[in-house]
Amino acid sequence: MITTSSTRAATALAAVALLAGCGGGDAQDAGSSQSPASSSSSAIPAPGSPTVPLDAPGDDRLDEARSDVTLEGAASSISWRLPADCYEATKPSSARCDDDGTAFQLVVGGKPGMDLVDSELDYRELAEEDSTVQQTTVDVAGRTFTVLVDDGGGAEGDTGIMTFLHQPEGSPDTFAVVLLTEAPVTDLPSTRVDELYQVLGSLELEPA
């Protein structure tokens, strides 16, 4: 028997795979399609309330090594630096952190040939029925990201997702950085939040 918690986790993982263009390798079968979640256009200036400056978030929390992510059919390849503390790479495009019993997963990728609007709609189709999705934009290290924050239902133990979408000017592709967390998205540890924004600042896009 599939529990509500398991269904929520499977759906969240499917959303991560969809947005990051990683296929089904990291996702379980989410079952029947979900109704779109309720949403609000929130004026939250920077989801998670990072303490690092957004124009120059720095890299002191990141590993020196750079991971290259090649997306078939994309006009650009993307590379990033994963956090040095806690996270361990599971693929070139993803890393996982188990922090005192709470799991966090970072996925970096994109949707070749899909613009920002369609990428957002794809995400909303997989959001949990009882979730609240907040949307805002934030500038990090000179790039503008559309941010979708899915509270996963809002209860302790629910799976929340923070998705940062960026479509470079003139590009047919949308790139994504996704944080999947078992912690409430409104109560993320500051260390995990600052690492996330440094990952965003570390992104490099090169012609494929």
PyMOL commands that place a pseudoatom at each C-alpha (Angstrom):
pseudoatom trace, name=CA, resn=MET, resi=1, chain=A, elem=C, hetatm=0, pos=[0.000, 0.000, 0.000]
pseudoatom trace, name=CA, resn=ILE, resi=2, chain=A, elem=C, hetatm=0, pos=[1.335, 3.431, -0.971]
pseudoatom trace, name=CA, resn=THR, resi=3, chain=A, elem=C, hetatm=0, pos=[1.182, 5.936, 1.862]
pseudoatom trace, name=CA, resn=THR, resi=4, chain=A, elem=C, hetatm=0, pos=[0.387, 9.612, 1.437]
pseudoatom trace, name=CA, resn=SER, resi=5, chain=A, elem=C, hetatm=0, pos=[3.974, 10.450, 2.355]
pseudoatom trace, name=CA, resn=SER, resi=6, chain=A, elem=C, hetatm=0, pos=[5.355, 8.035, -0.269]
pseudoatom trace, name=CA, resn=THR, resi=7, chain=A, elem=C, hetatm=0, pos=[3.042, 9.413, -2.956]
pseudoatom trace, name=CA, resn=ARG, resi=8, chain=A, elem=C, hetatm=0, pos=[4.109, 12.957, -2.107]
pseudoatom trace, name=CA, resn=ALA, resi=9, chain=A, elem=C, hetatm=0, pos=[7.795, 12.035, -2.300]
pseudoatom trace, name=CA, resn=ALA, resi=10, chain=A, elem=C, hetatm=0, pos=[7.323, 10.205, -5.615]
pseudoatom trace, name=CA, resn=THR, resi=11, chain=A, elem=C, hetatm=0, pos=[5.493, 13.152, -7.130]
pseudoatom trace, name=CA, resn=ALA, resi=12, chain=A, elem=C, hetatm=0, pos=[8.153, 15.582, -5.915]
pseudoatom trace, name=CA, resn=LEU, resi=13, chain=A, elem=C, hetatm=0, pos=[10.937, 13.472, -7.374]
pseudoatom trace, name=CA, resn=ALA, resi=14, chain=A, elem=C, hetatm=0, pos=[9.062, 13.265, -10.670]
pseudoatom trace, name=CA, resn=ALA, resi=15, chain=A, elem=C, hetatm=0, pos=[8.792, 17.067, -10.689]
pseudoatom trace, name=CA, resn=VAL, resi=16, chain=A, elem=C, hetatm=0, pos=[12.524, 17.400, -10.114]
pseudoatom trace, name=CA, resn=ALA, resi=17, chain=A, elem=C, hetatm=0, pos=[13.304, 15.011, -12.967]
pseudoatom trace, name=CA, resn=LEU, resi=18, chain=A, elem=C, hetatm=0, pos=[10.869, 16.812, -15.268]
pseudoatom trace, name=CA, resn=LEU, resi=19, chain=A, elem=C, hetatm=0, pos=[12.192, 20.293, -14.612]
pseudoatom trace, name=CA, resn=ALA, resi=20, chain=A, elem=C, hetatm=0, pos=[15.842, 19.321, -14.684]
pseudoatom trace, name=CA, resn=GLY, resi=21, chain=A, elem=C, hetatm=0, pos=[15.557, 17.263, -17.841]
pseudoatom trace, name=CA, resn=CYS, resi=22, chain=A, elem=C, hetatm=0, pos=[17.038, 14.208, -16.161]
pseudoatom trace, name=CA, resn=GLY, resi=23, chain=A, elem=C, hetatm=0, pos=[14.551, 11.634, -17.449]
pseudoatom trace, name=CA, resn=GLY, resi=24, chain=A, elem=C, hetatm=0, pos=[13.145, 9.021, -15.109]
pseudoatom trace, name=CA, resn=GLY, resi=25, chain=A, elem=C, hetatm=0, pos=[16.386, 7.850, -13.520]
pseudoatom trace, name=CA, resn=ASP, resi=26, chain=A, elem=C, hetatm=0, pos=[15.881, 9.724, -10.239]
pseudoatom trace, name=CA, resn=ALA, resi=27, chain=A, elem=C, hetatm=0, pos=[12.093, 9.553, -10.178]
pseudoatom trace, name=CA, resn=GLN, resi=28, chain=A, elem=C, hetatm=0, pos=[9.561, 6.975, -9.163]
pseudoatom trace, name=CA, resn=ASP, resi=29, chain=A, elem=C, hetatm=0, pos=[6.213, 6.507, -10.905]
pseudoatom trace, name=CA, resn=ALA, resi=30, chain=A, elem=C, hetatm=0, pos=[4.007, 9.297, -9.625]
pseudoatom trace, name=CA, resn=GLY, resi=31, chain=A, elem=C, hetatm=0, pos=[0.806, 7.464, -10.525]
pseudoatom trace, name=CA, resn=SER, resi=32, chain=A, elem=C, hetatm=0, pos=[-2.169, 9.324, -11.925]
pseudoatom trace, name=CA, resn=SER, resi=33, chain=A, elem=C, hetatm=0, pos=[-1.829, 12.978, -12.820]
pseudoatom trace, name=CA, resn=GLN, resi=34, chain=A, elem=C, hetatm=0, pos=[-2.357, 15.514, -10.071]
pseudoatom trace, name=CA, resn=SER, resi=35, chain=A, elem=C, hetatm=0, pos=[-4.620, 18.539, -10.155]
pseudoatom trace, name=CA, resn=PRO, resi=36, chain=A, elem=C, hetatm=0, pos=[-2.693, 21.834, -10.308]
pseudoatom trace, name=CA, resn=ALA, resi=37, chain=A, elem=C, hetatm=0, pos=[-1.834, 23.222, -6.882]
pseudoatom trace, name=CA, resn=SER, resi=38, chain=A, elem=C, hetatm=0, pos=[-3.162, 26.497, -5.644]
pseudoatom trace, name=CA, resn=SER, resi=39, chain=A, elem=C, hetatm=0, pos=[-0.763, 29.363, -6.224]
pseudoatom trace, name=CA, resn=SER, resi=40, chain=A, elem=C, hetatm=0, pos=[-0.103, 32.902, -5.208]
pseudoatom trace, name=CA, resn=SER, resi=41, chain=A, elem=C, hetatm=0, pos=[2.129, 35.589, -6.660]
pseudoatom trace, name=CA, resn=SER, resi=42, chain=A, elem=C, hetatm=0, pos=[4.068, 36.432, -3.539]
pseudoatom trace, name=CA, resn=ALA, resi=43, chain=A, elem=C, hetatm=0, pos=[6.378, 39.387, -3.133]
pseudoatom trace, name=CA, resn=ILE, resi=44, chain=A, elem=C, hetatm=0, pos=[8.969, 37.368, -1.192]
pseudoatom trace, name=CA, resn=PRO, resi=45, chain=A, elem=C, hetatm=0, pos=[12.239, 39.114, -2.145]
pseudoatom trace, name=CA, resn=ALA, resi=46, chain=A, elem=C, hetatm=0, pos=[14.502, 36.065, -1.849]
pseudoatom trace, name=CA, resn=PRO, resi=47, chain=A, elem=C, hetatm=0, pos=[13.016, 32.667, -0.960]
pseudoatom trace, name=CA, resn=GLY, resi=48, chain=A, elem=C, hetatm=0, pos=[14.631, 31.133, 2.078]
pseudoatom trace, name=CA, resn=SER, resi=49, chain=A, elem=C, hetatm=0, pos=[15.988, 34.497, 3.304]
pseudoatom trace, name=CA, resn=PRO, resi=50, chain=A, elem=C, hetatm=0, pos=[19.660, 34.008, 2.350]
pseudoatom trace, name=CA, resn=THR, resi=51, chain=A, elem=C, hetatm=0, pos=[22.306, 35.878, 4.344]
pseudoatom trace, name=CA, resn=VAL, resi=52, chain=A, elem=C, hetatm=0, pos=[24.745, 36.073, 1.407]
pseudoatom trace, name=CA, resn=PRO, resi=53, chain=A, elem=C, hetatm=0, pos=[24.503, 39.095, -0.932]
pseudoatom trace, name=CA, resn=LEU, resi=54, chain=A, elem=C, hetatm=0, pos=[22.551, 38.185, -4.059]
pseudoatom trace, name=CA, resn=ASP, resi=55, chain=A, elem=C, hetatm=0, pos=[24.677, 40.213, -6.466]
pseudoatom trace, name=CA, resn=ALA, resi=56, chain=A, elem=C, hetatm=0, pos=[27.818, 38.372, -5.337]
pseudoatom trace, name=CA, resn=PRO, resi=57, chain=A, elem=C, hetatm=0, pos=[26.887, 35.345, -3.200]
pseudoatom trace, name=CA, resn=GLY, resi=58, chain=A, elem=C, hetatm=0, pos=[30.487, 34.118, -3.035]
pseudoatom trace, name=CA, resn=ASP, resi=59, chain=A, elem=C, hetatm=0, pos=[31.784, 30.561, -3.172]
pseudoatom trace, name=CA, resn=ASP, resi=60, chain=A, elem=C, hetatm=0, pos=[33.286, 29.851, 0.261]
pseudoatom trace, name=CA, resn=ARG, resi=61, chain=A, elem=C, hetatm=0, pos=[30.720, 27.091, 0.892]
pseudoatom trace, name=CA, resn=LEU, resi=62, chain=A, elem=C, hetatm=0, pos=[31.324, 25.352, -2.452]
pseudoatom trace, name=CA, resn=ASP, resi=63, chain=A, elem=C, hetatm=0, pos=[33.649, 22.593, -3.563]
pseudoatom trace, name=CA, resn=GLU, resi=64, chain=A, elem=C, hetatm=0, pos=[36.499, 23.573, -5.896]
pseudoatom trace, name=CA, resn=ALA, resi=65, chain=A, elem=C, hetatm=0, pos=[35.556, 20.957, -8.497]
pseudoatom trace, name=CA, resn=ARG, resi=66, chain=A, elem=C, hetatm=0, pos=[33.098, 21.884, -11.248]
pseudoatom trace, name=CA, resn=SER, resi=67, chain=A, elem=C, hetatm=0, pos=[30.475, 19.437, -12.545]
pseudoatom trace, name=CA, resn=ASP, resi=68, chain=A, elem=C, hetatm=0, pos=[29.482, 19.547, -16.212]
pseudoatom trace, name=CA, resn=VAL, resi=69, chain=A, elem=C, hetatm=0, pos=[25.889, 18.766, -17.196]
pseudoatom trace, name=CA, resn=THR, resi=70, chain=A, elem=C, hetatm=0, pos=[25.271, 18.093, -20.889]
pseudoatom trace, name=CA, resn=LEU, resi=71, chain=A, elem=C, hetatm=0, pos=[21.648, 18.233, -22.030]
pseudoatom trace, name=CA, resn=GLU, resi=72, chain=A, elem=C, hetatm=0, pos=[20.875, 16.509, -25.323]
pseudoatom trace, name=CA, resn=GLY, resi=73, chain=A, elem=C, hetatm=0, pos=[19.461, 18.991, -27.799]
pseudoatom trace, name=CA, resn=ALA, resi=74, chain=A, elem=C, hetatm=0, pos=[20.234, 22.077, -25.711]
pseudoatom trace, name=CA, resn=ALA, resi=75, chain=A, elem=C, hetatm=0, pos=[21.959, 25.090, -27.236]
pseudoatom trace, name=CA, resn=SER, resi=76, chain=A, elem=C, hetatm=0, pos=[24.190, 25.359, -24.158]
pseudoatom trace, name=CA, resn=SER, resi=77, chain=A, elem=C, hetatm=0, pos=[25.775, 23.094, -21.600]
pseudoatom trace, name=CA, resn=ILE, resi=78, chain=A, elem=C, hetatm=0, pos=[25.686, 24.009, -17.929]
pseudoatom trace, name=CA, resn=SER, resi=79, chain=A, elem=C, hetatm=0, pos=[28.239, 23.522, -15.179]
pseudoatom trace, name=CA, resn=TRP, resi=80, chain=A, elem=C, hetatm=0, pos=[28.072, 24.116, -11.433]
pseudoatom trace, name=CA, resn=ARG, resi=81, chain=A, elem=C, hetatm=0, pos=[29.927, 23.670, -8.153]
pseudoatom trace, name=CA, resn=LEU, resi=82, chain=A, elem=C, hetatm=0, pos=[28.247, 21.627, -5.450]
pseudoatom trace, name=CA, resn=PRO, resi=83, chain=A, elem=C, hetatm=0, pos=[28.407, 22.548, -1.749]
pseudoatom trace, name=CA, resn=ALA, resi=84, chain=A, elem=C, hetatm=0, pos=[31.510, 21.307, 0.062]
pseudoatom trace, name=CA, resn=ASP, resi=85, chain=A, elem=C, hetatm=0, pos=[29.725, 20.534, 3.333]
pseudoatom trace, name=CA, resn=CYS, resi=86, chain=A, elem=C, hetatm=0, pos=[27.332, 17.589, 3.680]
pseudoatom trace, name=CA, resn=TYR, resi=87, chain=A, elem=C, hetatm=0, pos=[26.435, 17.137, 0.006]
pseudoatom trace, name=CA, resn=GLU, resi=88, chain=A, elem=C, hetatm=0, pos=[27.711, 14.174, -1.981]
pseudoatom trace, name=CA, resn=ALA, resi=89, chain=A, elem=C, hetatm=0, pos=[27.371, 13.940, -5.741]
pseudoatom trace, name=CA, resn=THR, resi=90, chain=A, elem=C, hetatm=0, pos=[24.963, 11.238, -6.966]
pseudoatom trace, name=CA, resn=LYS, resi=91, chain=A, elem=C, hetatm=0, pos=[25.316, 12.207, -10.647]
pseudoatom trace, name=CA, resn=PRO, resi=92, chain=A, elem=C, hetatm=0, pos=[27.037, 15.093, -12.469]
pseudoatom trace, name=CA, resn=SER, resi=93, chain=A, elem=C, hetatm=0, pos=[23.635, 16.811, -12.291]
pseudoatom trace, name=CA, resn=SER, resi=94, chain=A, elem=C, hetatm=0, pos=[22.672, 16.069, -8.682]
pseudoatom trace, name=CA, resn=ALA, resi=95, chain=A, elem=C, hetatm=0, pos=[23.866, 15.845, -5.088]
pseudoatom trace, name=CA, resn=ARG, resi=96, chain=A, elem=C, hetatm=0, pos=[22.309, 14.736, -1.805]
pseudoatom trace, name=CA, resn=CYS, resi=97, chain=A, elem=C, hetatm=0, pos=[22.764, 15.874, 1.772]
pseudoatom trace, name=CA, resn=ASP, resi=98, chain=A, elem=C, hetatm=0, pos=[21.531, 14.079, 4.898]
pseudoatom trace, name=CA, resn=ASP, resi=99, chain=A, elem=C, hetatm=0, pos=[21.664, 16.705, 7.626]
pseudoatom trace, name=CA, resn=ASP, resi=100, chain=A, elem=C, hetatm=0, pos=[20.769, 15.429, 11.096]
pseudoatom trace, name=CA, resn=GLY, resi=101, chain=A, elem=C, hetatm=0, pos=[18.013, 13.178, 9.783]
pseudoatom trace, name=CA, resn=THR, resi=102, chain=A, elem=C, hetatm=0, pos=[16.708, 15.594, 7.137]
pseudoatom trace, name=CA, resn=ALA, resi=103, chain=A, elem=C, hetatm=0, pos=[17.414, 14.894, 3.469]
pseudoatom trace, name=CA, resn=PHE, resi=104, chain=A, elem=C, hetatm=0, pos=[18.124, 17.565, 0.858]
pseudoatom trace, name=CA, resn=GLN, resi=105, chain=A, elem=C, hetatm=0, pos=[18.663, 16.986, -2.851]
pseudoatom trace, name=CA, resn=LEU, resi=106, chain=A, elem=C, hetatm=0, pos=[20.032, 19.434, -5.424]
pseudoatom trace, name=CA, resn=VAL, resi=107, chain=A, elem=C, hetatm=0, pos=[19.423, 18.879, -9.134]
pseudoatom trace, name=CA, resn=VAL, resi=108, chain=A, elem=C, hetatm=0, pos=[20.860, 21.047, -11.926]
pseudoatom trace, name=CA, resn=GLY, resi=109, chain=A, elem=C, hetatm=0, pos=[19.670, 20.725, -15.506]
pseudoatom trace, name=CA, resn=GLY, resi=110, chain=A, elem=C, hetatm=0, pos=[17.239, 22.174, -17.992]
pseudoatom trace, name=CA, resn=LYS, resi=111, chain=A, elem=C, hetatm=0, pos=[14.535, 21.695, -20.595]
pseudoatom trace, name=CA, resn=PRO, resi=112, chain=A, elem=C, hetatm=0, pos=[15.953, 21.924, -24.133]
pseudoatom trace, name=CA, resn=GLY, resi=113, chain=A, elem=C, hetatm=0, pos=[13.619, 23.738, -26.500]
pseudoatom trace, name=CA, resn=MET, resi=114, chain=A, elem=C, hetatm=0, pos=[11.177, 24.703, -23.735]
pseudoatom trace, name=CA, resn=ASP, resi=115, chain=A, elem=C, hetatm=0, pos=[10.701, 28.332, -22.785]
pseudoatom trace, name=CA, resn=LEU, resi=116, chain=A, elem=C, hetatm=0, pos=[10.255, 29.725, -19.297]
pseudoatom trace, name=CA, resn=VAL, resi=117, chain=A, elem=C, hetatm=0, pos=[6.457, 29.812, -19.391]
pseudoatom trace, name=CA, resn=ASP, resi=118, chain=A, elem=C, hetatm=0, pos=[6.095, 26.203, -20.544]
pseudoatom trace, name=CA, resn=SER, resi=119, chain=A, elem=C, hetatm=0, pos=[8.653, 25.016, -17.990]
pseudoatom trace, name=CA, resn=GLU, resi=120, chain=A, elem=C, hetatm=0, pos=[6.654, 26.674, -15.228]
pseudoatom trace, name=CA, resn=LEU, resi=121, chain=A, elem=C, hetatm=0, pos=[3.426, 25.066, -16.469]
pseudoatom trace, name=CA, resn=ASP, resi=122, chain=A, elem=C, hetatm=0, pos=[5.087, 21.640, -16.533]
pseudoatom trace, name=CA, resn=TYR, resi=123, chain=A, elem=C, hetatm=0, pos=[6.050, 22.086, -12.907]
pseudoatom trace, name=CA, resn=ARG, resi=124, chain=A, elem=C, hetatm=0, pos=[2.582, 23.185, -11.822]
pseudoatom trace, name=CA, resn=GLU, resi=125, chain=A, elem=C, hetatm=0, pos=[1.000, 20.117, -13.429]
pseudoatom trace, name=CA, resn=LEU, resi=126, chain=A, elem=C, hetatm=0, pos=[3.003, 17.895, -11.054]
pseudoatom trace, name=CA, resn=ALA, resi=127, chain=A, elem=C, hetatm=0, pos=[2.595, 19.947, -7.896]
pseudoatom trace, name=CA, resn=GLU, resi=128, chain=A, elem=C, hetatm=0, pos=[0.689, 18.343, -5.041]
pseudoatom trace, name=CA, resn=GLU, resi=129, chain=A, elem=C, hetatm=0, pos=[-3.050, 18.971, -4.948]
pseudoatom trace, name=CA, resn=ASP, resi=130, chain=A, elem=C, hetatm=0, pos=[-2.864, 20.363, -1.412]
pseudoatom trace, name=CA, resn=SER, resi=131, chain=A, elem=C, hetatm=0, pos=[0.300, 22.375, -2.003]
pseudoatom trace, name=CA, resn=THR, resi=132, chain=A, elem=C, hetatm=0, pos=[0.645, 26.128, -2.107]
pseudoatom trace, name=CA, resn=VAL, resi=133, chain=A, elem=C, hetatm=0, pos=[2.966, 27.339, -4.862]
pseudoatom trace, name=CA, resn=GLN, resi=134, chain=A, elem=C, hetatm=0, pos=[4.425, 30.804, -4.475]
pseudoatom trace, name=CA, resn=GLN, resi=135, chain=A, elem=C, hetatm=0, pos=[6.079, 32.491, -7.436]
pseudoatom trace, name=CA, resn=THR, resi=136, chain=A, elem=C, hetatm=0, pos=[8.522, 35.355, -7.522]
pseudoatom trace, name=CA, resn=THR, resi=137, chain=A, elem=C, hetatm=0, pos=[11.631, 36.495, -9.374]
pseudoatom trace, name=CA, resn=VAL, resi=138, chain=A, elem=C, hetatm=0, pos=[15.074, 37.035, -7.951]
pseudoatom trace, name=CA, resn=ASP, resi=139, chain=A, elem=C, hetatm=0, pos=[18.367, 38.263, -9.416]
pseudoatom trace, name=CA, resn=VAL, resi=140, chain=A, elem=C, hetatm=0, pos=[21.450, 36.255, -8.417]
pseudoatom trace, name=CA, resn=ALA, resi=141, chain=A, elem=C, hetatm=0, pos=[24.926, 37.059, -9.719]
pseudoatom trace, name=CA, resn=GLY, resi=142, chain=A, elem=C, hetatm=0, pos=[23.533, 38.990, -12.677]
pseudoatom trace, name=CA, resn=ARG, resi=143, chain=A, elem=C, hetatm=0, pos=[20.932, 36.395, -13.742]
pseudoatom trace, name=CA, resn=THR, resi=144, chain=A, elem=C, hetatm=0, pos=[17.171, 36.646, -13.284]
pseudoatom trace, name=CA, resn=PHE, resi=145, chain=A, elem=C, hetatm=0, pos=[15.451, 33.512, -12.002]
pseudoatom trace, name=CA, resn=THR, resi=146, chain=A, elem=C, hetatm=0, pos=[11.757, 32.736, -11.821]
pseudoatom trace, name=CA, resn=VAL, resi=147, chain=A, elem=C, hetatm=0, pos=[11.336, 31.019, -8.458]
pseudoatom trace, name=CA, resn=LEU, resi=148, chain=A, elem=C, hetatm=0, pos=[8.597, 28.530, -7.621]
pseudoatom trace, name=CA, resn=VAL, resi=149, chain=A, elem=C, hetatm=0, pos=[8.289, 27.512, -3.987]
pseudoatom trace, name=CA, resn=ASP, resi=150, chain=A, elem=C, hetatm=0, pos=[6.095, 24.451, -3.358]
pseudoatom trace, name=CA, resn=ASP, resi=151, chain=A, elem=C, hetatm=0, pos=[5.386, 23.870, 0.329]
pseudoatom trace, name=CA, resn=GLY, resi=152, chain=A, elem=C, hetatm=0, pos=[4.388, 20.237, -0.327]
pseudoatom trace, name=CA, resn=GLY, resi=153, chain=A, elem=C, hetatm=0, pos=[1.342, 20.627, 1.872]
pseudoatom trace, name=CA, resn=GLY, resi=154, chain=A, elem=C, hetatm=0, pos=[3.072, 22.548, 4.633]
pseudoatom trace, name=CA, resn=ALA, resi=155, chain=A, elem=C, hetatm=0, pos=[3.205, 19.849, 7.332]
pseudoatom trace, name=CA, resn=GLU, resi=156, chain=A, elem=C, hetatm=0, pos=[6.329, 18.482, 9.004]
pseudoatom trace, name=CA, resn=GLY, resi=157, chain=A, elem=C, hetatm=0, pos=[7.753, 15.660, 6.872]
pseudoatom trace, name=CA, resn=ASP, resi=158, chain=A, elem=C, hetatm=0, pos=[6.088, 16.828, 3.645]
pseudoatom trace, name=CA, resn=THR, resi=159, chain=A, elem=C, hetatm=0, pos=[8.321, 17.154, 0.606]
pseudoatom trace, name=CA, resn=GLY, resi=160, chain=A, elem=C, hetatm=0, pos=[8.905, 20.768, -0.415]
pseudoatom trace, name=CA, resn=ILE, resi=161, chain=A, elem=C, hetatm=0, pos=[10.567, 22.021, -3.579]
pseudoatom trace, name=CA, resn=MET, resi=162, chain=A, elem=C, hetatm=0, pos=[12.313, 25.282, -4.427]
pseudoatom trace, name=CA, resn=THR, resi=163, chain=A, elem=C, hetatm=0, pos=[12.814, 25.643, -8.176]
pseudoatom trace, name=CA, resn=PHE, resi=164, chain=A, elem=C, hetatm=0, pos=[14.902, 28.359, -9.834]
pseudoatom trace, name=CA, resn=LEU, resi=165, chain=A, elem=C, hetatm=0, pos=[14.270, 28.701, -13.589]
pseudoatom trace, name=CA, resn=HIS, resi=166, chain=A, elem=C, hetatm=0, pos=[16.414, 30.777, -15.952]
pseudoatom trace, name=CA, resn=GLN, resi=167, chain=A, elem=C, hetatm=0, pos=[16.063, 31.272, -19.680]
pseudoatom trace, name=CA, resn=PRO, resi=168, chain=A, elem=C, hetatm=0, pos=[19.082, 33.122, -21.123]
pseudoatom trace, name=CA, resn=GLU, resi=169, chain=A, elem=C, hetatm=0, pos=[18.290, 35.939, -23.511]
pseudoatom trace, name=CA, resn=GLY, resi=170, chain=A, elem=C, hetatm=0, pos=[17.950, 34.588, -27.051]
pseudoatom trace, name=CA, resn=SER, resi=171, chain=A, elem=C, hetatm=0, pos=[18.103, 30.951, -25.924]
pseudoatom trace, name=CA, resn=PRO, resi=172, chain=A, elem=C, hetatm=0, pos=[15.372, 28.398, -26.719]
pseudoatom trace, name=CA, resn=ASP, resi=173, chain=A, elem=C, hetatm=0, pos=[16.170, 26.522, -23.499]
pseudoatom trace, name=CA, resn=THR, resi=174, chain=A, elem=C, hetatm=0, pos=[15.259, 26.978, -19.846]
pseudoatom trace, name=CA, resn=PHE, resi=175, chain=A, elem=C, hetatm=0, pos=[17.729, 25.900, -17.166]
pseudoatom trace, name=CA, resn=ALA, resi=176, chain=A, elem=C, hetatm=0, pos=[16.763, 24.790, -13.679]
pseudoatom trace, name=CA, resn=VAL, resi=177, chain=A, elem=C, hetatm=0, pos=[18.265, 24.472, -10.221]
pseudoatom trace, name=CA, resn=VAL, resi=178, chain=A, elem=C, hetatm=0, pos=[15.979, 22.518, -7.908]
pseudoatom trace, name=CA, resn=LEU, resi=179, chain=A, elem=C, hetatm=0, pos=[16.198, 21.938, -4.162]
pseudoatom trace, name=CA, resn=LEU, resi=180, chain=A, elem=C, hetatm=0, pos=[14.088, 19.059, -2.889]
pseudoatom trace, name=CA, resn=THR, resi=181, chain=A, elem=C, hetatm=0, pos=[13.782, 19.073, 0.888]
pseudoatom trace, name=CA, resn=GLU, resi=182, chain=A, elem=C, hetatm=0, pos=[12.114, 17.108, 3.659]
pseudoatom trace, name=CA, resn=ALA, resi=183, chain=A, elem=C, hetatm=0, pos=[12.256, 20.214, 5.853]
pseudoatom trace, name=CA, resn=PRO, resi=184, chain=A, elem=C, hetatm=0, pos=[9.458, 22.807, 5.686]
pseudoatom trace, name=CA, resn=VAL, resi=185, chain=A, elem=C, hetatm=0, pos=[10.442, 25.298, 2.999]
pseudoatom trace, name=CA, resn=THR, resi=186, chain=A, elem=C, hetatm=0, pos=[9.591, 28.135, 5.386]
pseudoatom trace, name=CA, resn=ASP, resi=187, chain=A, elem=C, hetatm=0, pos=[12.074, 26.844, 7.947]
pseudoatom trace, name=CA, resn=LEU, resi=188, chain=A, elem=C, hetatm=0, pos=[15.176, 25.820, 5.972]
pseudoatom trace, name=CA, resn=PRO, resi=189, chain=A, elem=C, hetatm=0, pos=[18.538, 25.963, 7.803]
pseudoatom trace, name=CA, resn=SER, resi=190, chain=A, elem=C, hetatm=0, pos=[20.455, 29.097, 6.834]
pseudoatom trace, name=CA, resn=THR, resi=191, chain=A, elem=C, hetatm=0, pos=[23.473, 26.997, 5.825]
pseudoatom trace, name=CA, resn=ARG, resi=192, chain=A, elem=C, hetatm=0, pos=[21.442, 25.068, 3.248]
pseudoatom trace, name=CA, resn=VAL, resi=193, chain=A, elem=C, hetatm=0, pos=[19.891, 28.288, 1.917]
pseudoatom trace, name=CA, resn=ASP, resi=194, chain=A, elem=C, hetatm=0, pos=[23.212, 30.124, 1.537]
pseudoatom trace, name=CA, resn=GLU, resi=195, chain=A, elem=C, hetatm=0, pos=[24.725, 27.078, -0.196]
pseudoatom trace, name=CA, resn=LEU, resi=196, chain=A, elem=C, hetatm=0, pos=[21.832, 27.074, -2.647]
pseudoatom trace, name=CA, resn=TYR, resi=197, chain=A, elem=C, hetatm=0, pos=[22.360, 30.712, -3.603]
pseudoatom trace, name=CA, resn=GLN, resi=198, chain=A, elem=C, hetatm=0, pos=[26.088, 30.137, -4.012]
pseudoatom trace, name=CA, resn=VAL, resi=199, chain=A, elem=C, hetatm=0, pos=[25.283, 27.229, -6.345]
pseudoatom trace, name=CA, resn=LEU, resi=200, chain=A, elem=C, hetatm=0, pos=[23.110, 29.626, -8.380]
pseudoatom trace, name=CA, resn=GLY, resi=201, chain=A, elem=C, hetatm=0, pos=[26.012, 32.069, -8.528]
pseudoatom trace, name=CA, resn=SER, resi=202, chain=A, elem=C, hetatm=0, pos=[28.388, 29.318, -9.650]
pseudoatom trace, name=CA, resn=LEU, resi=203, chain=A, elem=C, hetatm=0, pos=[26.422, 28.432, -12.795]
pseudoatom trace, name=CA, resn=GLU, resi=204, chain=A, elem=C, hetatm=0, pos=[28.280, 28.724, -16.082]
pseudoatom trace, name=CA, resn=LEU, resi=205, chain=A, elem=C, hetatm=0, pos=[26.591, 28.340, -19.469]
pseudoatom trace, name=CA, resn=GLU, resi=206, chain=A, elem=C, hetatm=0, pos=[28.667, 27.529, -22.546]
pseudoatom trace, name=CA, resn=PRO, resi=207, chain=A, elem=C, hetatm=0, pos=[27.736, 26.716, -26.159]
pseudoatom trace, name=CA, resn=ALA, resi=208, chain=A, elem=C, hetatm=0, pos=[27.039, 22.995, -26.458]
for i in range(1, 208): cmd.bond("trace and resi %d" % i, "trace and resi %d" % (i + 1))
show_as sticks, trace
zoom trace
